[in-house]
């Protein structure tokens, strides 16, 4: 399953809630965030070093490897928007892999407030960067093959995780 959406929409919080729910049911779960892979590039960082797409390729290889293992669920998290980013992720997946695309969304005014309140965040706290990233997301949103879209202003992370768990049970 792929959780995507704009910065600070709640993707990681939902992924953590979902992983906890599934592991309580005895399932094995891997949460693989593309931002964690990008963070492996030392200063100035993957995006500034021109390695953002290389990070997406490495992330896709990692996810594919986990999908070829005996793990029950792989929860993919990150800005996987464009057809190119989607291809870098999905080309390493097993042919029979069932992929559930979930978009978690919220308005930029809400996500910027969330990001700026989180001292663990870096560049996403910068208002200009944050707004630019949201514009990019909005521009490519029609290209994201969303099976379901959740508004994290309307539903909290636990409610979204519950809804996704129900989708997985179908």
Secondary structure, DSSP 8 states (H G I E B T S, - for coil): -EEE-STTSSHHHHHHHHHHHHHHTT--EEEEEHHHHHTTS-TT-TTTTT-HHHHHHHHHHHHHHHHTTT-SEEEEES---SHHHHHHHHTTS-TT----EEEEE--HHHHHHHHHH-TT--GGGSHHHHHHHHHHHHHHGGGS--SEEEETTTS-HHHHHHHHHHHHH-
